[in-house]
Amino acid sequence: MRKKVLDMFRTGDGKLHLLTFLLVCGIFVCTGLCNGMIDSLNKHFQNSFAVSKAKSAFVQFFWYIAYFLLALPSGWYARRFGYKAGIITGLGLVVFGSLIVYPAAAINTFWAFMVVLFIIATGLTFLEAIANPYATVLGPPDYGVARINFAQTCNAVGWIIGPSVVGWFVLSGTAVANTSNSNLYIPYLIVAACVGLLALTFCFAPVPDLQPKDESIASADGQTSQRSLFTEWHFVLAIAAQFLYTAGQTGIFSFFINYVKECSPLIPQTFAGVVADHFPDGIIMDGRITDKGAATLLSLGGFSLFLLGRFIGSLILRVAKSHITLGIYASINVLLMIVIVGGKGNGWLAVGALLLSFFFMSIMYPTIFALGIRGLGARTKLAASFMVMAILGGALGPLIMGMMGERHMFAGFLMPLICFVGIMFYGFIWPRFYCRAGNSNKDGDV
């Protein structure tokens, strides 16, 4: 059994890359932590700067537009200088951005914080553009999807921690909202210290510049054709699916606190007493979940299910066809979104469906990523950059969702419902386009 696990990280030359993989997992914890923190900032800036839901979505816009603008440059950087240099550069940018939260808090304007978030997201773009494809090459190609899902499980650990880290420093535990940004630099100092330590470790760690296998069919003279990436339809549609996924996921994460505050019924006094006995003060006030309570539910409920989904999904994907699993998970989320759109009419059932949607979103990003870059060989680093650019959906989705849900938050969840329909179709039809591109794995058994 132990040998089977280790074989997941052993390349064709017999070398074991488990240590390198574990360090890459550290990168995913970092990216998840930073991404999780901005979901609490969305709600906090609604309070501290008195902005609308639509304007607060600029938190996600500035965050994810960095992915769109810097994805290709970061991919070029990785191709020019290698995986290791790209990773260290990305970590350094995250440290720098986290440190300048302090002067941004002194300036204390909404747009000053947007600039800081853009810088941090620039560093994360380098990490995402490199770490995702790198996880797929640290062992046999057949285990690429399972490996990236396992690595992304660590990303979910960061997502769990992120909302609480910000929530406990800046979100209110009473009926009166916190309108101060004076403590916001504290969680980012913690991030700077942790990420700085990780960057130092990578300076001395082995990070081999491995190249993925090209699965295109060779011509009669033994040469493998290098068509344009945009003739590889399984890749082109993966970009569209990833755009839809990041739009839906980011929208759900961003407006989770708003939805729970707006649509959850009064909490029975007996249950509220049990919560008060086992959790710190400030979770429930006068029978209602507070901002801090909703952030805690997002962290301990939603992102814990996200983590569980990643872990179980990585096991399922070792034995199941990944495109079929993706299609089934997306189908379930379509049904859950229908319940969520019911809003107050569905009460706790809707809140439960919202939490459960995290479980079924869990495998989507890494699975779409792995399916999209499958069989691209030397073109993988460039393809990964385009895949990261698809995170633009995370910039636009919350803006659309915020406008749709300005009066009633549940109406905004029509946006992720549509997104999951598109992802469902991509999962079920993926083999047709993978084989049409001339790949050698004709049965699409991935």
HELIX and SHEET records of a PDB file:
HELIX    1   1 ARG A    2  ASP A    7  1                                   6    
HELIX    2   2 LEU A   18  SER A   48  1                                  31    
HELIX    3   3 LYS A   53  SER A   56  1                                   4    
HELIX    4   4 PHE A   58  PHE A   81  1                                  24    
HELIX    5   5 TYR A   83  LEU A   99  1                                  17    
HELIX    6   6 VAL A  101  ILE A  107  1                                   7    
HELIX    7   7 PHE A  110  VAL A  137  1                                  28    
HELIX    8   8 PRO A  141  TYR A  143  5                                   3    
HELIX    9   9 GLY A  144  VAL A  170  1                                  27    
HELIX   10  10 TYR A  185  PHE A  204  1                                  20    
HELIX   11  11 LEU A  229  THR A  231  5                                   3    
HELIX   12  12 TRP A  233  CYS A  263  1                                  31    
HELIX   13  13 GLN A  269  HIS A  278  1                                  10    
HELIX   14  14 ASP A  291  THR A  296  1                                   6    
HELIX   15  15 LEU A  297  GLY A  302  3                                   6    
HELIX   16  16 PHE A  303  ILE A  316  1                                  14    
HELIX   17  17 SER A  322  VAL A  341  1                                  20    
HELIX   18  18 GLY A  343  ASN A  346  5                                   4    
HELIX   19  19 GLY A  347  MET A  361  1                                  15    
HELIX   20  20 MET A  364  ILE A  373  1                                  10    
HELIX   21  21 GLY A  377  ARG A  379  5                                   3    
HELIX   22  22 THR A  380  MET A  389  1                                  10    
HELIX   23  23 LEU A  392  MET A  404  1                                  13    
HELIX   24  24 MET A  409  GLY A  412  1                                   4    
HELIX   25  25 LEU A  414  ARG A  436  1                                  23    
SHEET    1   A 2 ILE A 284  MET A 285  0                                        
SHEET    2   A 2 ARG A 288  ILE A 289 -1                                        
END                                                                             
